[in-house]
């Protein structure tokens, strides 16, 4: 009888802890960045800077994802030197782009280019 009561209390204790553990797992958002071959017409590697720190590198047809805390995030894209012929670093620092990420969000952006340079364009998740 003593062991069954002890087992019951342990089971009740574990069930009380389980919802808190799953809620704590959603304290971040997922940012997916992809590079479509036709969007940016260069074979150079592109660096993804989050809060001004190099966080990812993308060649053509690649994508990467980040688990980030919720809030405003500063993103910057820059061509990286040395990985492909003809790729040299630029003299000017590219402009940054801010996005706001909420806890539990899964958002996808793809790298695009215009006259001002590269930027991130929101895209469908595709599933």
C-alpha positions in Angstrom: 0.0 0.0 0.0 2.8 2.4 0.8 4.5 1.9 -2.6 1.2 2.4 -4.5 0.6 5.7 -2.7 4.2 6.8 -3.4 3.8 5.9 -7.0 0.6 7.9 -7.3 2.2 11.0 -5.8 5.2 10.6 -8.2 2.9 10.3 -11.2 0.9 13.4 -10.1 4.1 15.3 -9.6 5.4 14.4 -13.1 2.1 15.4 -14.7 2.3 18.8 -13.0 5.8 19.4 -14.3 5.1 18.3 -17.9 3.0 21.3 -19.1 5.6 23.7 -17.8 8.4 22.0 -19.7 6.5 22.1 -23.0 5.6 25.7 -22.6 9.2 26.6 -21.9 10.1 25.0 -25.3 8.3 27.8 -27.2 10.3 30.7 -25.9 11.9 31.2 -29.3 10.9 31.7 -32.9 12.4 30.0 -36.0 13.8 32.1 -38.8 14.5 30.3 -42.1 16.6 32.0 -44.7 16.9 30.6 -48.2 18.8 31.5 -51.3 17.1 30.8 -54.6 19.5 30.6 -57.5 17.7 33.0 -59.8 17.0 35.7 -57.1 20.7 36.7 -56.7 22.8 36.4 -59.8 26.2 35.7 -58.2 28.1 32.5 -57.4 29.7 34.3 -54.3 28.9 33.0 -50.8 26.5 35.3 -48.9 27.0 35.9 -45.2 24.0 36.3 -42.9 24.7 38.6 -40.0 22.3 38.6 -37.0 22.8 41.5 -34.6 26.1 42.3 -36.5 27.6 38.8 -36.0 28.2 36.4 -38.8 25.7 33.6 -38.1 25.4 31.7 -41.4 26.8 31.3 -44.9 24.8 30.5 -48.0 25.8 29.4 -51.5 23.2 29.0 -54.3 20.3 26.6 -53.6 21.0 26.5 -49.8 18.9 27.5 -46.8 19.6 27.8 -43.1 17.5 28.2 -40.0 17.9 29.9 -36.6 16.2 29.5 -33.3 16.0 33.0 -31.9 14.5 34.7 -28.9 11.4 36.8 -29.5 11.7 40.5 -30.3 13.3 42.8 -32.9 16.2 41.2 -34.8 18.7 43.1 -37.0 19.7 41.2 -40.1 22.4 42.1 -42.6 23.5 40.3 -45.8 27.0 40.6 -47.3 29.0 38.9 -50.0 31.9 36.9 -48.5 35.3 36.8 -50.1 37.5 33.9 -51.0 35.2 30.9 -51.5 34.6 31.4 -55.3 36.6 33.0 -58.0 35.9 36.8 -58.4 34.4 37.3 -55.0 35.9 40.2 -53.1 34.7 42.0 -50.0 32.9 45.3 -50.5 34.2 48.5 -49.0 30.8 49.8 -47.7 28.9 48.0 -45.0 25.5 46.9 -46.3 22.3 48.3 -44.7 20.5 46.2 -42.1 16.9 45.0 -42.1 14.9 44.6 -38.9 12.3 41.9 -38.4 10.1 41.2 -35.3 9.9 37.6 -34.2 7.3 36.3 -31.8 7.6 33.2 -29.6 6.4 30.1 -31.5 6.7 31.8 -34.9 8.2 30.0 -37.9 8.9 32.5 -40.6 10.8 32.1 -43.9 12.6 34.8 -45.9 14.5 34.4 -49.2 17.4 36.5 -50.4 16.5 38.8 -53.2 18.3 41.7 -54.9 17.4 45.1 -56.4 19.3 48.3 -57.4 20.2 49.0 -53.7 21.6 45.5 -53.1 20.5 42.4 -51.4 17.6 42.2 -49.0 15.3 39.6 -47.3 11.9 39.1 -48.8 9.2 37.2 -46.8 8.3 33.8 -48.4 5.7 31.1 -47.9 6.8 28.1 -45.8 5.7 25.7 -48.5 4.1 23.1 -46.3 
